Amino acid sequence: EYVLSAIKTIRPERRSMSDTLQVPGYLAYDARQLKAVSARYGGRIERLYVRYPFQPVKKGQRLLDIYSPELASAQQDLIFLEEKDPDNVTLIEKARRRLSLLGMTDQQIREVETNQKPLLSLPIYSPYAGLLVENPGESPTGTMTGDGMNGDQTRQSPTPPPASITTAELSLKEGMYVQAGQRLFGLQSLTTVWAILEFSPPNVQSLKVGQA
């Protein structure tokens, strides 16, 4: 005759539940994908075709032109041999080989032989594609104060590059001299990037390989 209570009852069941973690982090380059572009011969930079750090570069793109006294002299030796001693195949082949080792392509060597004039300024082309980096440790990402484990940690942020990146200049300038073997640029490939995330200890236990 009396309703003492109205309690909704449920039955236990087994099911999967989705969960989302929000943690601080940032995007980073794959350091294994950083390639170096070096000068194969010393000389003066006549013209620079790249202008600022993190400029996108395509494979085969012209980076700069270098005037090399050593290379010009080696070309003159080849021209002199072909003009004065055309039957000396051994010396002529050695002269061609020397130009090849100094960094000239077969097409450039044939051009010198055809025109009988040395190429005073030789181009350097990019052997890779990627972002142009002068210092391997630098990054285009900015920094900001994020909500870390303690709430007051300053960390890198996955924000777009600041405007100063695209207005900065390279340390290499037209008219500067470079040495043979000198590292000119680094090219960072973007085929793979890393997401660096920082999890608090309680959350680590719930992480498994293969989770999204």
C-alpha positions in Angstrom: 0.0 0.0 0.0 3.0 2.3 0.4 5.7 3.2 -2.1 8.9 3.3 0.0 11.3 4.3 -2.9 11.7 4.3 -6.6 15.3 3.1 -7.5 16.4 2.6 -11.0 18.3 -0.6 -11.4 20.9 -1.5 -14.0 22.8 -4.7 -14.8 26.6 -4.8 -15.2 27.9 -5.3 -18.7 31.2 -5.5 -20.4 32.0 -3.1 -23.2 34.8 -0.9 -24.7 34.9 2.7 -23.8 36.8 5.4 -25.7 39.0 7.9 -23.9 40.9 11.0 -25.1 44.0 12.4 -23.5 45.1 16.0 -23.9 48.8 16.3 -23.3 51.4 18.9 -24.2 53.6 18.3 -27.2 55.1 19.6 -30.4 56.1 18.5 -33.9 59.7 17.8 -34.7 61.8 16.8 -37.7 63.2 13.3 -38.2 66.8 14.0 -37.5 67.8 11.0 -39.6 66.4 12.8 -42.7 68.8 15.7 -42.6 71.2 15.8 -45.6 74.2 18.0 -46.1 75.1 20.0 -49.2 78.9 20.7 -49.4 81.2 22.6 -51.7 83.2 20.2 -53.9 85.6 23.0 -54.7 86.6 26.3 -53.1 85.9 29.7 -54.6 83.8 32.9 -54.5 80.0 32.8 -54.4 79.0 34.7 -57.6 75.2 34.3 -57.2 72.9 32.9 -54.5 69.5 31.5 -55.6 68.2 30.7 -52.1 67.5 33.6 -49.7 66.2 32.6 -46.3 66.2 29.7 -43.7 63.6 26.9 -44.1 63.0 27.8 -47.7 61.5 24.8 -49.6 64.0 23.4 -52.1 63.4 20.8 -54.8 65.8 18.1 -55.9 67.9 19.5 -58.8 67.2 23.1 -57.9 70.0 25.6 -58.5 71.4 26.8 -55.2 74.3 29.0 -56.1 77.1 29.7 -58.6 80.8 29.6 -57.5 83.8 31.0 -59.3 86.8 28.7 -58.5 90.3 29.7 -59.6 91.5 26.1 -59.2 88.7 24.8 -61.4 89.3 27.5 -64.0 93.0 26.6 -64.1 92.1 22.9 -64.5 89.8 23.7 -67.4 92.6 25.8 -69.1 94.9 22.7 -68.8 92.4 20.6 -70.7 91.9 23.2 -73.4 95.7 23.6 -73.7 96.3 19.8 -74.1 93.6 19.4 -76.7 94.9 22.4 -78.7 98.7 21.7 -78.4 98.8 17.9 -77.9 95.6 16.4 -79.2 97.2 12.9 -79.7 98.1 12.6 -76.0 95.0 10.6 -75.0 96.4 9.7 -71.6 97.0 13.3 -70.4 93.7 14.5 -71.9 91.8 11.8 -70.1 93.6 12.6 -66.8 92.7 16.2 -67.3 89.0 15.2 -67.8 89.2 13.0 -64.7 90.6 15.8 -62.6 87.7 18.1 -63.6 85.2 15.3 -62.8 86.8 14.8 -59.3 86.6 18.6 -58.7 82.9 18.5 -59.2 82.2 19.2 -62.9 79.6 17.1 -64.7 80.3 15.3 -67.9 78.0 17.7 -69.7 80.0 20.7 -68.4 83.3 19.1 -69.4 81.9 18.5 -73.0 80.8 22.2 -73.1 84.3 23.3 -72.2 85.8 21.1 -74.9 83.3 22.2 -77.5 83.7 26.0 -76.9 87.3 25.8 -76.0 86.6 28.3 -73.2 86.6 27.7 -69.4 83.4 28.0 -67.4 84.2 30.8 -65.0 81.1 30.4 -62.8 79.8 26.9 -62.0 76.4 26.1 -60.5 75.7 23.9 -57.6 72.4 22.0 -57.7 70.6 20.4 -54.8 70.9 16.6 -54.7 67.9 16.4 -52.3 64.5 17.9 -51.6 63.5 19.5 -48.3 63.7 22.6 -46.2 66.9 24.6 -46.2 68.6 24.6 -42.8 71.9 26.3 -42.0 72.3 25.1 -38.4 71.1 21.5 -37.8 69.8 22.3 -34.3 67.5 25.2 -35.3 63.8 24.7 -35.7 61.0 26.9 -37.2 58.6 26.1 -34.3 58.0 28.8 -31.7 57.8 28.4 -27.9 54.9 29.1 -25.5 53.8 28.3 -22.0 51.7 25.2 -22.0 49.6 23.4 -19.4 52.2 20.7 -18.5 52.2 18.3 -15.7 53.0 21.2 -13.2 51.0 23.8 -15.1 53.9 26.2 -15.3 56.4 24.6 -17.7 57.5 26.5 -20.8 57.8 24.2 -23.8 57.9 24.3 -27.6 54.6 24.6 -29.3 53.3 23.2 -32.6 52.4 26.7 -33.8 53.3 27.9 -37.3 56.8 29.4 -37.9 57.0 33.0 -36.7 57.1 35.7 -39.4 60.7 36.4 -38.7 61.7 33.0 -40.2 60.7 34.0 -43.7 62.3 37.4 -43.4 65.6 36.2 -41.9 68.7 36.1 -44.2 71.2 33.3 -44.7 74.7 33.7 -43.3 76.1 32.9 -46.8 76.3 36.0 -49.0 77.2 36.7 -52.6 80.9 37.6 -52.7 81.9 35.3 -49.8 84.5 32.6 -50.3 84.0 29.0 -49.4 86.5 26.2 -49.1 86.4 22.7 -50.7 84.5 20.3 -48.5 82.8 23.2 -46.5 79.2 22.4 -45.5 77.0 25.0 -47.2 73.5 24.0 -46.2 71.5 21.2 -44.7 68.3 20.0 -46.3 65.6 18.6 -43.9 63.2 16.1 -45.5 59.6 16.4 -44.4 58.6 12.8 -45.6 58.6 11.9 -41.9 57.9 14.1 -38.9 57.7 13.2 -35.2 55.0 14.2 -32.6 56.8 14.5 -29.3 54.3 14.1 -26.5 54.7 14.3 -22.8 52.5 12.0 -20.7 52.1 12.1 -16.9 53.0 8.9 -15.1 49.3 7.9 -14.4 48.5 8.1 -18.1 51.5 6.0 -19.2 49.9 2.8 -17.9 46.9 3.2 -20.3 49.1 3.6 -23.4 49.6 0.8 -25.8 51.5 0.5 -29.1 49.2 1.0 -32.1 46.8 3.4 -30.4 45.7 6.4 -32.4 
